[in-house]
Amino acid sequence: MKIIINKPTEFEAVYLEVDAGVRYWDDGYINGMEDTDCEETDGIPQMPCAEYMGEQHMVLRGYNWRWRPLIDIETGQIVNWSQGTTARVHYKVCDDFLCDILDGNKNVITSYDGYVPKIMCPADEGYGDYIIMNIDENGFIQGWKKELIKRLIQEED
């Protein structure tokens, strides 16, 4: 006889690995300057953690890029941030937000796919569609609320 037993399991959540599709890269400001408008130019986003995913949407060139910060949950520091760079992020994501919660060895504990969670908009109300945050020169997200990571896991249930 097979039985299923669901037991709560405790994990040490260390990192939040974000993978977001940004609609308008020029809604971000780097060191006080507006980022590249990928739709009107052949430019590339200057925002740290922007990763090229290949030519997927020739009509919307900005969609060929993803914003993929790796965030230390405890401190709110973006681990893969370009030191010395400040940013103001106000990205419209619209149903293109994914993330993994990782342990200290960067193994996936759980994943989330859905609306932009509250933890990703500490600077304002994101309404499930926007990533809104300010990032200092050391990669720390201002106003980071680590306790909201629990809400993200509850949304998955």
C-alpha positions, 0 to 999 in steps of 0.5 A, a space after each residue: 500500500 502506498 501512502 502520502 505523508 505531508 510533513 512540514 520541512 524546515 529549510 534555510 532560505 538564503 537567496 532569491 533568484 529573480 527572472 523577470 521580463 521587463 517591458 520597458 527598460 527605460 523605466 529604470 535609472 542608473 546613476 541618475 540616468 534613464 536606461 536605454 530604450 531598447 524598442 527605439 534603438 539597437 541599444 542594450 539595457 545598462 541595468 546591472 543583472 540584465 541578461 541577454 536571452 537571444 533574439 526571441 521577439 524581433 518586434 519587441 527587442 527589449 523582450 530579448 533581455 531578462 532582469 535576473 538579480 540574485 538577492 541575499 534574503 537576509 540583507 537585501 543585497 543583490 549579490 551579482 550587482 555592479 558595485 558603485 552603481 545606484 539604480 531606481 527601478 520601476 519595471 512593468 513586468 505583467 505576468 512575466 515574473 519567476 523566481 526561485 528560493 535557494 539554499 546556501 549552496 544555491 539549490 532550489 528549495 521552491 519556485 514561484 511563477 505569477 504576479 510580482 510579489 510584494 517583496 519586489 516593490 519596497 519603494 511603492 505599491 506594485 499591484 502585482 505588475 511592477 517591480 519598484 525599488 531603489 538600489 544603492 551603490 553596494 547593491 542593497 535594496 532600500 526598504 527591503 523586508 525579508 519577512 515578506 519571503 514567507 508570504 511568497 511561499 504561502 502564495 505558492 500553496 
